[in-house]
């Protein structure tokens, strides 16, 4: 197996996440926390995000449709999703949460719906990119991966 | 010099935030106890200062929004027990009014989520726990 080529692909893929604005510095922070005692730490945190976020998106959609009855619940759900996205450095999703929150505060229902659709697309793209990234990392294996490389 | 590990109480209801904060804290050499809501936090603090509890925590990190009892109320009750342990709010709500509310409840400092090595470093230095 050509590890050096795979490592290059991994580095290039990760760089593209940052260059295209999907991820921010927090992702690097997670990688710095990964070590021999928690060798899959980043993937585990991302898995938590990907486990919680689909349910949150569904609940947000329901809260929007029940507006204004569920306004506080909507605010709370978006707050949760925003926090979760920040934990992994998912900056686009985090920012879209702020937009949705603002629309909610302005009672702009159409704005909320547009923002939610945008978040769902962002989420799907991010999920696919991160899953590809971790798949590559698994191919390289813990000893050979250059995850903590800051080149 | 006594280099015993510092004892931190992490108060946070959401798993993803607990996982990240726990890793940051352990990375800094801390022993971490966790509470998933303010009521649990108050109980753990009370146990600690009771006889045989091992002494007060060196630091308490708390979120705001939690079920059962939120961070403001937990902070108020911990202070009401006469506990002087530094309490730092780690919260996503970062408006001046949020910070003020925590300070009024008795918190010593405030940092936005997520917790990072750098933020923890500042906290430990500020409260002379490094």
Interface residues (C-beta under 8 A of the other chain):
Chain A: X26 X29 X30 X32 X33 X38 X41 X44 X45 X48 X49 X52 X76 X79 X80 X82 X83 X84 X86 X87
Chain B: X14 X15 X16 X17 X19 X20 X23 X24 X27 X65 X92 X93 X113 X114 X116 X117
